Amino acid sequence: MGKVLSEAAVAQFHEEGYYFPTPVLSDTEVADLRRQLEGVEAAQGGALHPEQRNKGHLLFKWLDDLIRDPRVVDPMADILGPDILCWNTLFWIKNANTDSYVSWHQDVTYWGLKGGDVITAWIALSPASEESGCMRVMPGTHKGDTLAHEDRYDQANMLTRGQEIAVDVDESKAVSMPLVPGSMSMHNIKLAHASGPNRSSDRRIGVSMHYMPTSAYQAVGNWDSAALVRGADRHGNFEHTPRPACDFDMEAVAFHERASAAVREILYHGADRKTQRL
Ligand SMILES: O=C(O)CCC(=O)C(=O)O
């Protein structure tokens, strides 16, 4: 048994490639984070800018705090061990009654990360239900070969290049991962997953955080960064991200410019063209 996850939960994660739900934030905390995020959107006069969707922990102090929160990191440590980096954070916002969706894909194909398992932790900041387009996973697909993907650039697809698994996916085997606000799901980045459009009257707001052991390394880009969130880094494969003292802290914003551009280059590596989604 791990520190917080039961033996059955750890076994399920290894066997099926996912585990949910883990309650993380109280109702008051999650309402406060949503308020802060929507406050930034309102101040900017609209949605987050594409580059703000990734490495947002360098822009928003509350997100840097969240990636280090023991309620998030303890379950990661139960799987990954004591020395842990958070590579990236990504906002996934689907406005009420909109067509945005995420096609079936495996993130391992695009992130260039090698040298250890990578876990995506996804926290709901608003209701993530089947109606609002919660994530769906294909159990066990993290164990097989990585499937071929095609870049389809569909307008409503939230993925950078609209990448999609190129073979038919048997939807009858998919498992939905509904989450109440403040709860978290975890999945192995080799697992095939997707999500449908938001047909509800509220926004579906999620933030994903990507955790890996310090032995991991970046095989695509020449330079990459990550936050050391637990233990010690004896490998030194990533430059550690500075901690913002406040939202839009000047030093962290300057780092964010380099760090988010590096991730963008990695995600578009080998693509025919770049979109404005990240
Ligand atoms: O938020 C979603 O619907 C999809 C998220 C996703 O693809 C991911 O976190 O890897």
The ligand as an SDF file (V2000), in Angstrom:
LIG
                    3D

 10  9  0  0  0  0  0  0  0  0999 V2000
   -9.3410   17.8380  -20.8580 O   0  0  0  0  0  0  0  0  0  0  0  0
   -9.5560   17.0490  -21.7560 C   0  0  0  0  0  0  0  0  0  0  0  0
  -10.6790   16.8490  -22.1850 O   0  0  0  0  0  0  0  0  0  0  0  0
   -8.4310   16.2690  -22.3770 C   0  0  0  0  0  0  0  0  0  0  0  0
   -7.2060   16.3210  -21.5590 C   0  0  0  0  0  0  0  0  0  0  0  0
   -6.0640   15.5530  -22.1040 C   0  0  0  0  0  0  0  0  0  0  0  0
   -6.0440   15.1190  -23.2280 O   0  0  0  0  0  0  0  0  0  0  0  0
   -4.9400   15.3430  -21.2170 C   0  0  0  0  0  0  0  0  0  0  0  0
   -4.9340   15.8260  -20.0840 O   0  0  0  0  0  0  0  0  0  0  0  0
   -3.9870   14.6550  -21.6450 O   0  0  0  0  0  0  0  0  0  0  0  0
  1  2  2  0
  2  3  1  0
  2  4  1  0
  4  5  1  0
  5  6  1  0
  6  7  2  0
  6  8  1  0
  8  9  2  0
  8 10  1  0
M  END
$$$$
